Amino acid sequence: MSVSSSGRTARHRGTAGRGFEHPWAFWTGALACTTGVLLHLPMYVSARSMGYHMNGMRADAPMITGMALIVVGLLAVLYGLVPRDGREIGRSSARIRVRALDDAPVKGQHVALLIVMAIAVTIDVMKPTTLSFVAPGVAHEYGLKSPLNPGGDIPVAWLPLAGITGTVIGSLVWGWLGDRIGRRASLLFAGMLFVTTSVCGTMPGFTWNLVMCAVMGIGAGGMLPITFTLLAETVPARHRGWLLVLIGGDIAGAYVITSWLAAELTPTYSWRILWLVGLPTGLLFIALNRWIPESPRYLLARGRREEAALVLERYGAVAEEDGEPEETVRQPAGHGSYLALLRGRLLAPTAAIGILGLGTGLVTFGFQQWVPTNLQHLGYSEVNSDYVVRNAALLGLPLTVLTAWMYGVWGSRKTLVTVSAVTALTLVGCVVAGDAMGRDHVLASLLLVVPLSGVSSVVAVVAGYAAEVYPTLVRSRGTGLAAGMTKVGGVLILALTVAAATVPSIGVTALIGAVPLLLAAVIFLWVGPETKARRLEDINRELMAPRA
């Protein structure tokens, strides 16, 4: 049954796929959250004469009031977003297929969505990226053990460990949430968590920093998989792959922005300002909500056919309903289980995605996480190390465009194999160079190009590929699992760092990351399904077909 034109009578509603279940609750909650964050700032400003060092200060009345407002505000925001009939989604959506018109051009609505999603990815990645730039300042203020302060008692690695553990949890929770309450609602709730967790920059005690960093990670872990899921379900098939990688590759842009902010702001306002930036950036994302549609599949599953038809019309898509659901997809998805990703023909791509994600996490949070700290250990000043990292990230930005082109022209499997192998070989180069990177700034910048920027392309390819491979009912969970695995490597390497009570050298972290990337390249060459310019339904049909 076609519903592509049945929604013309609903034009008076005006917010098809872009409204809120309870607008008053959402906006009241958003105001409460923002006010709560602002009430944390007086303590931060009062520490100006001490270089914004807040260690040892006690929470004042405005800060405590602000915390209460944030908790109440988040509950109101969630109430404003959650659909009334969420429990019926899994049973009805198994019969729905939405086909992007393969020959449709990229329209203005697509461009607007792509821009907003690029902003979302940038804001999202700035959170875990910031961990590497705040670590030296945190270690100094709290007297934590690091390469610059070997006499400390508590390893500074506890901070990124808390944050990255939060992102693993967030990726899995948001993967489930996106399939449960919708893509748009999940994105906006993650955006509000970005706003509220910016108070991490005002926490006086290290324990509170760990707690808030973990909560911040939960929000950051959910944005990327939902973004890829929404884009995969909206962009025409012939443009889908390379656009997913291009938007996801904006991870490199986030690294450039974060390193620039660190170099410009931290000497004056301390490391804390890098967390406080989450307030304006999170509010910017919320303000752009009108350009974030709900997934047509989700709207159809909820019975909001008129709204779905308008979204489909704007984005050049057609909805069709089958008489019988695909039994192999319906049962696991209806129970909301991640086990669906490990059954039948989905097992092979899930294993390949998981290993590549693990290797990417080891590079991002093992090698990349400690680059500023290790460069300072090799003799760079704090500002110079930030600039070296920024220069490497800038030089690597064209790699994102190149990777997107490869994904669109070569196809997904060849691109996955190539970027994984090239990144691994570059890391081997860092192992060979060793301490020579401390004596030659140019050599350091060149060797860091691929590990800092190229690895972001690997993350983008992994998430984009997951959004294409998995069926609609478990697509959000699939991208959540892919994103979560890119963080699991970080948890492992950071846990080892905490246990060893020391930060590993550039050579050690490079070697640890290179091995699984090379292994992943081999596995994808062997079992990775090709997705180039194929309709999502065709890919799903191949993977859901019974084994011969």
C-alpha positions as CSV (number, residue, x, y, z in Angstrom):
1,M,0.0,0.0,0.0
2,S,1.5,3.3,-1.0
3,V,1.2,6.3,1.3
4,S,3.4,8.8,-0.6
5,S,0.5,11.1,-1.3
6,S,-2.0,10.4,1.5
7,G,-0.6,13.1,3.7
8,R,-1.5,16.2,1.7
9,T,-4.5,16.8,3.9
10,A,-2.2,17.2,6.9
11,R,-0.3,20.3,5.7
12,H,-2.0,22.4,8.3
13,R,-0.1,20.6,11.0
14,G,3.2,22.1,9.7
15,T,5.5,20.2,12.0
16,A,5.3,16.8,10.4
17,G,8.0,14.7,11.9
18,R,9.5,17.8,13.5
19,G,7.3,18.5,16.6
20,F,7.3,17.3,20.2
21,E,4.9,15.0,22.0
22,H,4.5,17.5,24.8
23,P,6.0,20.8,23.6
24,W,5.4,22.7,26.9
25,A,7.2,20.0,28.9
26,F,10.2,19.9,26.5
27,W,10.7,23.7,26.4
28,T,10.1,24.1,30.1
29,G,12.6,21.4,30.8
30,A,15.1,22.9,28.4
31,L,14.8,26.3,30.2
32,A,15.3,24.6,33.6
33,C,18.4,22.8,32.4
34,T,19.9,25.9,30.9
35,T,19.2,27.9,34.1
36,G,20.7,25.1,36.2
37,V,23.9,25.3,34.2
38,L,24.1,29.0,34.4
39,L,23.8,28.8,38.2
40,H,27.1,26.8,38.3
41,L,29.1,29.7,36.7
42,P,29.4,32.1,39.6
43,M,31.7,29.7,41.5
44,Y,33.8,29.3,38.4
45,V,34.1,33.1,37.9
46,S,34.9,33.5,41.6
47,A,38.0,31.4,41.1
48,R,39.5,33.7,38.5
49,S,42.1,35.1,40.9
50,M,43.3,31.6,41.5
51,G,43.7,30.7,37.8
52,Y,40.3,29.1,37.9
53,H,41.6,26.4,40.1
54,M,38.5,25.2,42.1
55,N,40.0,22.2,43.9
56,G,39.0,22.3,47.5
57,M,36.1,24.7,47.1
58,R,32.7,23.8,48.5
59,A,29.5,23.8,46.4
60,D,27.5,27.0,47.1
61,A,23.7,27.4,47.2
62,P,23.4,28.5,43.5
63,M,25.3,25.4,42.4
64,I,23.2,23.1,44.5
65,T,20.0,24.8,43.2
66,G,21.3,24.4,39.7
67,M,21.9,20.7,40.1
68,A,18.3,20.2,41.2
69,L,17.0,22.2,38.3
70,I,19.0,20.1,35.9
71,V,17.6,16.8,37.2
72,V,14.0,18.1,37.1
73,G,14.6,19.7,33.7
74,L,16.0,16.5,32.1
75,L,12.9,14.5,33.3
76,A,10.6,17.2,31.8
77,V,12.6,17.1,28.5
78,L,12.3,13.3,28.3
79,Y,8.6,13.5,29.0
80,G,8.2,16.0,26.2
81,L,9.9,13.7,23.7
82,V,8.8,10.1,24.5
83,P,5.8,9.0,22.3
84,R,2.6,7.9,24.0
85,D,2.4,4.6,22.1
86,G,6.0,3.5,22.1
87,R,5.2,-0.1,23.0
88,E,3.4,-0.7,19.8
89,I,6.2,0.3,17.5
90,G,8.0,-3.0,17.3
91,R,5.0,-5.0,16.3
92,S,3.7,-2.7,13.5
93,S,6.9,-1.6,11.9
94,A,8.1,-5.0,10.8
95,R,5.7,-4.8,7.8
96,I,7.0,-1.3,6.6
97,R,9.5,-0.6,4.0
98,V,10.7,2.8,2.9
99,R,12.5,3.1,-0.4
100,A,14.7,6.1,-1.1
101,L,14.3,7.0,-4.8
102,D,17.6,5.9,-6.3
103,D,17.5,8.6,-9.1
104,A,16.3,11.4,-6.9
105,P,18.6,14.4,-6.6
106,V,19.9,15.7,-3.3
107,K,17.4,18.4,-2.5
108,G,17.6,21.5,-0.3
109,Q,16.0,19.5,2.6
110,H,18.8,17.0,2.3
111,V,21.4,19.7,2.4
112,A,19.9,21.3,5.5
113,L,19.7,17.9,7.3
114,L,23.3,17.1,6.3
115,I,24.5,20.5,7.7
116,V,22.7,20.0,11.0
117,M,24.0,16.4,11.3
118,A,27.5,17.6,10.6
119,I,27.1,20.0,13.4
120,A,25.8,17.2,15.6
121,V,28.8,15.0,14.8
122,T,31.2,17.8,15.5
123,I,29.6,18.7,18.9
124,D,29.4,15.0,19.8
125,V,33.1,14.2,19.0
126,M,34.3,17.3,20.7
127,K,33.4,15.7,24.0
128,P,35.6,12.6,24.1
129,T,38.3,14.5,22.1
130,T,38.4,17.2,24.8
131,L,39.5,14.5,27.3
132,S,43.0,14.5,25.8
133,F,43.4,18.2,26.1
134,V,42.1,18.6,29.7
135,A,44.1,15.7,31.1
136,P,47.4,17.7,31.6
137,G,45.5,20.6,33.4
138,V,43.4,18.2,35.5
139,A,46.6,16.3,36.6
140,H,48.2,19.6,37.5
141,E,45.3,21.0,39.5
142,Y,44.5,17.8,41.4
143,G,48.1,16.5,41.7
144,L,47.3,13.4,39.8
145,K,49.9,11.0,38.4
146,S,50.9,11.6,34.8
147,P,54.1,11.8,32.7
148,L,54.4,15.5,33.8
149,N,53.8,14.6,37.4
150,P,55.1,11.1,38.1
151,G,55.0,11.7,41.9
152,G,51.1,11.8,42.0
153,D,49.1,9.1,43.7
154,I,45.9,8.8,41.6
155,P,46.4,8.2,37.8
156,V,44.9,11.0,35.7
157,A,43.8,8.1,33.3
158,W,40.8,7.7,35.6
159,L,39.2,10.8,34.0
160,P,39.2,9.5,30.4
161,L,38.3,6.0,31.6
162,A,35.2,7.4,33.3
163,G,34.2,9.3,30.2
164,I,34.9,6.6,27.7
165,T,33.1,4.0,29.8
166,G,30.1,6.4,29.7
167,T,30.3,6.5,25.9
168,V,30.1,2.7,25.7
169,I,27.0,2.7,27.9
170,G,25.6,5.6,25.9
171,S,26.1,4.0,22.5
172,L,24.2,0.8,23.6
173,V,21.4,2.7,25.5
174,W,20.9,5.2,22.7
175,G,20.9,2.4,20.1
176,W,18.0,0.8,22.0
177,L,16.4,4.2,22.6
178,G,16.5,5.2,18.9
179,D,14.6,2.1,17.9
180,R,12.2,2.6,20.8
181,I,11.2,6.3,20.9
182,G,12.5,7.5,17.5
183,R,15.6,8.9,16.0
184,R,14.7,12.6,16.4
185,A,13.7,12.3,20.1
186,S,16.9,10.4,20.9
187,L,19.0,13.0,19.2
188,L,17.4,15.9,21.0
189,F,17.7,14.3,24.4
190,A,21.4,13.6,23.8
191,G,21.7,17.3,22.8
192,M,20.2,18.4,26.1
193,L,22.6,16.1,28.0
194,F,25.4,18.0,26.2
195,V,24.0,21.2,27.6
196,T,23.7,20.0,31.2
197,T,27.0,18.1,31.4
198,S,28.9,21.2,30.6
199,V,28.8,21.7,34.3
200,C,31.7,19.3,34.5
201,G,33.9,22.4,34.0
202,T,32.7,23.8,37.4
203,M,33.0,20.7,39.5
204,P,35.4,21.5,42.4
205,G,36.3,17.9,43.4
206,F,38.0,15.2,41.3
207,T,35.3,12.7,42.3
208,W,32.6,14.9,40.9
209,N,34.6,15.4,37.8
210,L,34.6,11.6,37.3
211,V,30.9,11.3,37.8
212,M,30.0,14.2,35.5
213,C,32.5,13.0,32.9
214,A,30.8,9.6,32.9
215,V,27.3,11.2,32.4
216,M,28.7,13.4,29.7
217,G,30.1,10.2,28.0
218,I,26.6,8.6,28.1
219,G,25.2,11.5,26.1
220,A,28.1,11.7,23.7
221,G,28.0,8.0,23.0
222,G,24.5,8.2,21.7
223,M,24.6,11.0,19.2
224,L,26.8,9.4,16.5
225,P,24.9,6.1,16.0
226,I,21.5,7.9,15.8
227,T,22.8,10.5,13.4
228,F,24.0,7.8,11.0
229,T,20.7,5.9,11.4
230,L,18.6,8.9,10.5
231,L,20.8,9.8,7.5
232,A,20.8,6.3,6.2
233,E,17.0,6.2,6.2
234,T,16.7,9.6,4.5
235,V,19.4,10.1,1.9
236,P,18.9,8.6,-1.6
237,A,20.7,5.3,-2.1
238,R,23.1,6.5,-4.8
239,H,24.4,9.3,-2.5
240,R,24.0,7.6,0.8
241,G,27.4,5.9,1.3
242,W,29.7,8.8,0.5
243,L,27.6,11.3,2.3
244,L,27.5,9.2,5.5
245,V,31.3,9.0,5.4
246,L,31.7,12.7,4.6
247,I,29.5,13.7,7.5
248,G,31.1,11.2,9.9
249,G,34.5,12.3,8.8
250,D,33.8,15.7,10.4
251,I,35.3,14.0,13.4
252,A,38.6,15.4,12.1
253,G,37.0,18.8,12.1
254,A,36.0,18.4,15.7
255,Y,39.6,17.6,16.5
256,V,40.8,20.7,14.8
257,I,38.3,22.9,16.6
258,T,39.1,21.3,20.0
259,S,42.8,21.6,19.6
260,W,42.4,25.3,18.5
261,L,40.2,26.1,21.5
262,A,42.7,24.4,23.8
263,A,45.6,26.4,22.5
264,E,43.6,29.7,22.6
265,L,41.5,29.5,25.7
266,T,43.1,27.2,28.3
267,P,46.2,29.4,29.0
268,T,43.7,32.1,30.2
269,Y,40.6,30.3,31.4
270,S,42.2,26.9,32.4
271,W,41.1,23.5,31.2
272,R,37.7,24.0,32.6
273,I,36.6,26.2,29.7
274,L,36.8,23.3,27.3
275,W,33.9,21.6,29.1
276,L,31.9,24.8,29.5
277,V,31.9,25.2,25.7
278,G,29.3,22.4,25.8
279,L,26.6,25.0,26.9
280,P,26.5,27.1,23.8
281,T,27.2,24.3,21.4
282,G,24.5,22.1,22.9
283,L,22.0,25.0,22.8
284,L,22.9,25.6,19.1
285,F,22.0,22.0,18.3
286,I,18.7,22.3,20.1
287,A,17.9,25.5,18.2
288,L,18.4,23.7,14.9
289,N,15.8,21.1,15.8
290,R,13.3,22.2,13.1
291,W,15.7,20.9,10.4
292,I,15.8,17.4,12.1
293,P,13.0,15.2,10.8
294,E,11.7,12.0,12.4
295,S,12.5,8.8,10.5
296,P,9.6,8.1,8.1
297,R,9.8,4.4,9.1
298,Y,9.2,5.4,12.7
299,L,6.3,7.7,11.9
300,L,4.6,5.0,9.8
301,A,5.1,2.5,12.6
302,R,3.4,4.8,15.0
303,G,0.5,5.3,12.7
304,R,1.3,8.9,11.9
305,R,0.9,8.3,8.2
306,E,0.1,11.9,7.3
307,E,3.3,13.2,8.9
308,A,5.3,10.4,7.4
309,A,3.9,11.2,3.9
310,L,5.0,14.8,4.2
311,V,8.5,13.8,5.3
312,L,8.7,11.3,2.5
313,E,7.6,13.9,0.0
314,R,10.2,16.4,1.2
315,Y,13.0,13.9,0.9
316,G,12.0,12.1,-2.2
317,A,11.0,8.7,-0.9
318,V,8.2,6.1,-1.2
319,A,6.7,4.0,1.5
320,E,5.3,0.5,0.9
321,E,3.7,-2.0,3.3
322,D,4.1,-5.7,2.9
323,G,1.3,-8.1,3.7
324,E,3.5,-10.3,5.9
325,P,6.4,-9.2,8.1
326,E,9.8,-10.7,7.8
327,E,9.8,-13.2,10.6
328,T,13.5,-13.3,11.0
329,V,13.6,-9.6,11.8
330,R,10.3,-9.2,13.6
331,Q,10.9,-11.4,16.6
332,P,14.3,-10.1,17.8
333,A,13.4,-6.5,17.1
334,G,10.1,-6.8,18.8
335,H,11.8,-7.9,22.0
336,G,14.4,-5.1,21.7
337,S,17.4,-7.4,21.9
338,Y,20.9,-6.9,20.7
339,L,21.0,-10.7,20.1
340,A,19.3,-10.0,16.8
341,L,22.7,-8.7,15.5
342,L,24.4,-12.1,16.3
343,R,21.9,-14.3,14.5
344,G,22.0,-15.8,11.0
345,R,23.8,-13.9,8.3
346,L,24.2,-10.8,10.5
347,L,26.8,-12.5,12.6
348,A,29.6,-12.2,10.1
349,P,29.3,-8.4,9.5
350,T,28.7,-7.8,13.2
351,A,32.0,-9.6,14.0
352,A,33.9,-7.7,11.4
353,I,32.4,-4.4,12.5
354,G,33.2,-5.2,16.2
355,I,36.9,-6.0,15.6
356,L,37.4,-2.9,13.4
357,G,35.6,-0.8,16.0
358,L,37.8,-2.3,18.8
359,G,40.9,-1.4,16.9
360,T,39.7,2.1,16.2
361,G,39.0,2.6,19.9
362,L,42.5,1.5,20.8
363,V,43.9,4.1,18.4
364,T,41.5,6.9,19.4
365,F,41.8,6.5,23.2
366,G,45.2,4.9,23.4
367,F,47.3,6.7,20.8
368,Q,45.3,9.8,20.1
369,Q,44.1,10.4,23.7
370,W,47.7,10.7,25.0
371,V,49.3,12.6,22.1
372,P,49.3,16.0,23.8
373,T,50.6,14.5,27.0
374,N,53.3,12.4,25.3
375,L,54.4,15.3,23.2
376,Q,54.9,17.4,26.3
377,H,56.8,14.5,27.8
378,L,59.1,14.6,24.7
379,G,59.9,18.3,25.4
380,Y,57.0,20.3,23.8
381,S,55.3,23.1,25.7
382,E,51.6,22.7,26.4
383,V,50.7,25.3,23.7
384,N,53.2,23.9,21.2
385,S,51.9,20.4,21.6
386,D,48.3,21.6,21.0
387,Y,49.4,23.4,17.9
388,V,51.3,20.4,16.6
389,V,48.2,18.3,17.1
390,R,46.0,21.0,15.4
391,N,48.4,21.2,12.4
392,A,48.3,17.4,12.0
393,A,44.5,17.4,12.1
394,L,44.3,20.2,9.5
395,L,46.7,18.4,7.2
396,G,44.5,15.4,7.5
397,L,41.1,17.0,6.7
398,P,41.5,16.2,2.9
399,L,41.6,12.5,3.9
400,T,38.0,12.7,4.9
401,V,37.0,13.9,1.4
402,L,39.2,11.2,-0.2
403,T,37.7,8.5,2.0
404,A,34.1,9.6,1.1
405,W,35.0,9.5,-2.6
406,M,36.5,6.0,-2.2
407,Y,33.3,4.9,-0.4
408,G,31.1,6.2,-3.2
409,V,33.3,5.0,-6.1
410,W,35.2,2.0,-4.9
411,G,32.5,0.7,-2.6
412,S,32.2,0.0,1.1
413,R,34.3,-3.1,1.4
414,K,37.4,-1.9,-0.5
415,T,37.3,1.4,1.4
416,L,37.1,-0.4,4.8
417,V,40.1,-2.6,3.9
418,T,42.1,0.4,2.5
419,V,41.6,2.9,5.4
420,S,42.2,0.2,8.0
421,A,45.4,-1.0,6.4
422,V,46.8,2.5,5.7
423,T,46.1,3.7,9.3
424,A,47.8,0.6,10.7
425,L,50.9,1.1,8.6
426,T,51.2,4.8,9.6
427,L,51.0,3.7,13.2
428,V,53.9,1.3,12.6
429,G,55.8,4.4,11.2
430,C,55.3,6.1,14.6
431,V,56.7,3.1,16.3
432,V,59.8,3.2,14.2
433,A,60.3,7.0,14.6
434,G,60.0,6.8,18.4
435,D,61.7,9.7,20.3
436,A,62.7,11.3,17.0
437,M,59.2,12.9,16.9
438,G,60.3,15.0,19.9
439,R,63.2,16.5,18.0
440,D,61.5,17.2,14.6
441,H,58.2,19.1,14.7
442,V,57.7,18.6,11.0
443,L,58.2,14.8,11.2
444,A,55.8,14.7,14.2
445,S,53.1,16.6,12.3
446,L,53.4,14.4,9.2
447,L,53.4,11.1,11.1
448,L,50.3,12.2,13.2
449,V,48.2,13.2,10.1
450,V,46.7,9.7,9.5
451,P,46.4,8.6,13.2
452,L,44.7,11.8,14.2
453,S,42.6,12.5,11.1
454,G,42.6,9.3,9.2
455,V,41.3,7.3,12.2
456,S,38.2,9.6,12.2
457,S,37.5,8.4,8.6
458,V,37.7,4.8,9.9
459,V,35.1,5.6,12.6
460,A,32.9,7.3,10.0
461,V,33.2,4.3,7.6
462,V,32.4,1.8,10.4
463,A,29.3,3.7,11.6
464,G,28.1,4.4,8.1
465,Y,28.5,0.8,7.1
466,A,26.6,-0.4,10.1
467,A,23.7,2.0,9.3
468,E,23.5,0.4,5.8
469,V,23.9,-3.3,6.7
470,Y,21.4,-3.7,9.5
471,P,17.6,-4.0,9.0
472,T,15.3,-1.1,9.9
473,L,14.1,-2.6,13.2
474,V,17.6,-3.1,14.6
475,R,19.4,-0.4,12.6
476,S,19.7,2.0,15.6
477,R,21.0,-0.9,17.7
478,G,23.4,-1.9,15.0
479,T,25.0,1.5,14.7
480,G,24.9,1.8,18.5
481,L,26.9,-1.5,18.8
482,A,29.4,-0.2,16.1
483,A,29.8,3.0,18.0
484,G,30.1,1.2,21.3
485,M,32.8,-1.1,20.0
486,T,34.9,2.0,19.0
487,K,34.8,3.0,22.6
488,V,35.4,-0.5,24.1
489,G,38.9,-0.4,22.9
490,G,39.3,2.9,24.8
491,V,38.0,1.3,28.0
492,L,40.5,-1.5,27.7
493,I,43.5,0.7,27.0
494,L,42.6,3.2,29.6
495,A,42.0,0.5,32.2
496,L,45.4,-0.9,31.5
497,T,46.8,2.6,31.9
498,V,45.1,3.0,35.3
499,A,46.4,-0.4,36.4
500,A,49.9,0.4,35.3
501,A,49.6,3.8,36.9
502,T,51.5,5.4,34.0
503,V,50.7,6.7,30.5
504,P,52.1,4.5,27.7
505,S,54.5,6.0,25.2
506,I,53.6,7.0,21.6
507,G,55.3,3.9,20.3
508,V,53.5,1.5,22.6
509,T,50.0,3.0,21.9
510,A,50.7,3.0,18.2
511,L,51.6,-0.7,18.2
512,I,48.6,-1.7,20.2
513,G,46.3,0.1,17.8
514,A,48.0,-1.2,14.6
515,V,47.5,-4.9,15.2
516,P,43.7,-5.1,15.3
517,L,43.3,-2.7,12.4
518,L,45.4,-5.0,10.2
519,L,43.3,-7.9,11.4
520,A,40.1,-6.1,10.7
521,A,41.3,-5.3,7.1
522,V,41.7,-9.0,6.5
523,I,38.3,-9.9,7.9
524,F,36.4,-7.4,5.9
525,L,38.1,-8.5,2.8
526,W,36.8,-12.0,3.6
527,V,33.2,-11.5,4.9
528,G,32.1,-7.9,4.4
529,P,28.9,-7.5,2.3
530,E,29.1,-4.8,-0.3
531,T,26.6,-1.9,0.1
532,K,27.5,0.5,-2.8
533,A,24.4,2.3,-4.2
534,R,22.1,-0.5,-3.0
535,R,18.7,0.0,-1.5
536,L,18.6,-0.7,2.2
537,E,15.8,-3.2,1.6
538,D,17.9,-5.1,-0.9
539,I,20.9,-5.3,1.5
540,N,18.5,-6.5,4.3
541,R,16.9,-9.1,2.1
542,E,20.3,-10.6,1.2
543,L,21.3,-10.8,4.9
544,M,17.9,-12.0,6.1
545,A,17.6,-14.8,3.4
546,P,17.7,-18.3,4.9
547,R,21.0,-20.1,4.5
548,A,21.1,-22.6,1.6
